[in-house]
Amino acid sequence: MALLYDAQLDPGKLEALSAWLPGQPWSGVATGAEVERVSSYRFDDPADEVGIEVHLVRVPGTEAVIQVPVTYRGAPLAGAEAHLVTEMDHSVLGDRWVYEGTADPVLLAEFERAIRTGGTNAREFIRTDDGDIERFEIAAVTGEPVPEAGAGADAEASRSGSTGSGATGSSAERPPSPTTLEGTTTVPLGAADLEILRFPLPVDAAPTDRPVLGRLIGTWEGQDTPQLLARLVAH
């Protein structure tokens, strides 16, 4: 589960994304455009130090859903200056550094774990003066390992649940080198690559000529057809 606070944020999440997305060549978001929330989902950091959230947003009046993973940290992530989305004031937690999640090893490790083990996103609860209230308007996300698609070391890693990347929780502080091409951000993780779709597609609408070791799929309010969010592919 993920425990959130009923807090004031400055800047707000959508405000920060609206300012950051126009600077990303892959986004197609024009300068000055504001994005609106479609849905979101979270994973838990096993060390309980880094907040992991994936925003699904769109520009009002358009249909394309944009996927933006971010992490929230209580201190800067060394070597990740180029991937800073914003610095944020949290009325409960204080200063937060918000990073583009494809460059944060903690988020990548949780994506990979969920895919290889068939994990799901975290349930979300908001802490208020009246108690903890569960949020239900979030995406339902599930990992789907496909060990039979791989071979050799990759297939064995899928069966064992090994991440293969060496990234385990908050202790892994080596910012990776993501690259984005045609709406897919690729991050090398040892024996496999993690592909995160910036524009989720129906599962069968994103073919690849590389062996798929597993997928992360999701549905959300208004989107009942399972959408491909990310996948692990063999080298």
C-alpha positions in Angstrom: 0.0 0.0 0.0 1.0 3.6 -0.5 0.2 6.2 2.2 -0.3 9.7 0.9 -0.9 12.9 2.8 -3.7 15.4 2.4 -1.0 18.1 1.8 -0.5 21.3 -0.1 2.1 21.1 -2.9 3.9 24.0 -4.5 4.0 23.7 -7.4 1.2 21.2 -7.8 1.8 18.0 -9.7 -0.1 18.9 -12.8 1.4 22.4 -12.8 4.9 20.9 -12.7 4.1 18.5 -15.5 2.6 21.2 -17.6 5.8 23.2 -17.3 8.1 20.2 -17.9 6.4 18.3 -20.8 6.8 21.0 -23.5 10.6 20.7 -23.1 10.5 17.0 -24.0 10.7 16.5 -27.7 8.7 13.2 -27.6 5.7 14.7 -25.8 4.0 16.9 -28.4 2.8 19.2 -25.7 3.0 22.9 -26.8 4.5 25.6 -24.6 1.8 27.1 -22.4 -0.6 24.1 -22.7 -1.9 22.7 -19.5 -2.4 18.9 -18.9 -5.2 17.3 -17.1 -5.2 14.1 -15.0 -6.5 10.9 -16.6 -5.4 8.5 -13.9 -2.3 7.4 -12.0 -0.7 4.5 -10.2 2.1 3.9 -7.7 4.6 1.3 -6.6 6.2 1.0 -3.2 9.9 1.6 -2.5 11.0 -1.4 -0.3 13.1 1.0 1.7 10.2 3.4 2.1 12.4 6.4 1.1 11.4 7.3 -2.4 7.9 8.0 -3.6 7.1 6.3 -7.0 4.1 7.6 -9.0 3.2 7.3 -12.6 0.9 10.0 -14.1 -1.4 9.4 -17.0 -2.4 12.8 -18.4 -3.6 14.4 -21.6 -4.0 17.9 -23.0 -7.7 18.9 -22.8 -9.5 18.4 -26.0 -7.1 15.6 -27.2 -7.3 11.9 -27.0 -3.7 10.9 -26.5 -2.8 9.7 -23.0 0.7 10.5 -22.0 2.5 8.4 -19.4 5.0 10.2 -17.1 6.7 8.2 -14.3 8.2 10.4 -11.6 9.9 9.9 -8.2 9.7 12.1 -5.1 12.9 12.3 -3.0 13.8 14.0 0.2 17.3 14.9 -1.2 18.8 15.3 -4.6 19.7 12.2 -6.6 23.4 12.5 -7.5 24.1 12.5 -11.2 20.5 13.0 -12.2 20.4 16.8 -12.5 19.4 16.6 -16.2 16.3 14.6 -15.2 14.9 16.9 -12.5 11.3 17.8 -13.2 10.9 20.3 -10.3 11.7 21.1 -6.7 8.5 21.0 -4.7 7.4 22.2 -1.3 5.3 19.6 0.5 3.4 21.0 3.5 4.0 17.8 5.5 7.2 16.4 4.2 9.1 19.6 3.4 11.3 20.0 0.3 11.0 17.3 -2.3 13.0 16.7 -5.5 10.9 15.4 -8.3 12.7 13.3 -11.0 11.7 11.8 -14.3 11.3 8.2 -13.2 13.0 6.6 -16.2 16.3 7.9 -14.8 15.7 6.8 -11.2 17.0 3.3 -10.3 14.4 2.8 -7.6 11.5 3.2 -9.9 13.1 1.0 -12.6 13.7 -1.7 -10.1 10.0 -1.7 -9.1 8.9 -1.8 -12.7 11.1 -4.7 -13.4 10.1 -6.6 -10.2 6.4 -6.1 -11.1 6.9 -7.4 -14.6 9.0 -10.4 -13.7 6.9 -11.5 -10.7 3.4 -10.6 -11.9 3.2 -7.8 -9.3 0.5 -5.2 -9.1 0.5 -1.5 -8.3 0.1 -0.3 -4.7 -3.3 0.4 -3.1 -3.4 4.1 -2.2 -4.6 5.6 1.0 -4.8 9.3 1.9 -4.1 10.2 5.5 -6.5 12.9 6.8 -7.6 14.2 10.2 -10.5 11.8 9.9 -8.4 8.7 9.3 -7.0 6.9 6.2 -9.2 7.0 3.1 -8.6 4.7 0.2 -8.4 6.1 -3.3 -10.3 4.2 -6.0 -9.8 6.4 -9.0 -6.4 5.0 -9.9 -5.3 2.7 -12.7 -5.3 -1.1 -12.2 -1.9 -2.3 -13.2 -0.5 -5.9 -13.4 2.8 -7.4 -14.5 2.7 -10.4 -16.9 6.0 -12.4 -17.0 6.5 -14.3 -20.2 9.4 -16.6 -19.5 8.7 -18.8 -22.5 9.5 -15.9 -24.8 13.1 -15.7 -23.7 16.1 -17.9 -23.9 19.2 -18.8 -21.9 20.0 -16.3 -19.1 17.1 -14.1 -19.8 14.5 -16.9 -19.5 16.2 -18.1 -16.3 16.1 -14.6 -14.8 12.4 -14.4 -15.6 11.7 -17.8 -13.9 13.7 -16.8 -10.8 12.4 -13.3 -10.4 15.9 -11.9 -10.6 16.0 -8.3 -11.7 19.2 -8.8 -13.7 19.9 -5.1 -13.3 21.4 -5.1 -9.8 19.0 -2.3 -8.8 17.5 -3.2 -5.5 15.5 -0.6 -3.6 16.9 2.8 -2.6 20.4 1.5 -2.2 20.9 1.5 -6.0 21.9 5.1 -6.8 23.4 4.8 -10.2 21.2 6.9 -12.6 20.8 5.0 -15.8 20.8 6.4 -19.3 17.3 6.4 -20.8 16.8 7.1 -24.5 13.4 8.0 -26.1 12.6 7.2 -29.7 9.2 7.3 -31.3 7.3 7.5 -28.0 9.2 4.7 -26.3 11.8 5.3 -23.6 14.3 2.4 -23.4 16.5 1.8 -20.3 19.2 -0.9 -20.3 18.9 -3.2 -17.3 21.6 -5.8 -17.4 20.5 -8.7 -19.6 17.3 -7.0 -20.8 16.0 -3.6 -21.7 13.0 -1.9 -20.1 10.7 -0.2 -22.6 8.3 2.4 -21.2 5.6 3.5 -23.6 5.0 7.3 -23.4 1.7 6.8 -25.1 0.1 3.5 -23.9 -1.4 1.3 -26.6 -3.6 -1.8 -26.7 -1.4 -4.8 -25.9 -1.4 -6.2 -29.4 -0.8 -2.8 -31.1 2.8 -2.5 -30.2 4.8 -5.3 -32.0 8.5 -5.8 -31.5 11.0 -8.1 -33.2 12.8 -8.8 -29.9 11.8 -11.5 -27.4 9.4 -10.1 -24.8 10.2 -11.3 -21.3 7.2 -9.7 -19.7 4.8 -6.8 -19.8 3.1 -4.3 -17.6 -0.5 -3.7 -18.5 -3.2 -1.5 -17.1 -6.8 -0.3 -17.3 -8.4 2.8 -15.8 -11.7 4.6 -15.7 -12.9 5.1 -19.3 -10.3 2.7 -20.6 -11.4 -0.9 -20.3 -9.2 -2.4 -23.0 -5.9 -3.4 -21.4 -3.1 -1.1 -22.4 0.5 -1.8 -22.7 2.5 0.4 -20.3 5.9 -1.1 -20.3 7.7 -4.3 -21.2 11.0 -6.1 -20.7 12.7 -7.2 -23.9 15.8 -9.4 -24.4 18.9 -7.9 -26.1 
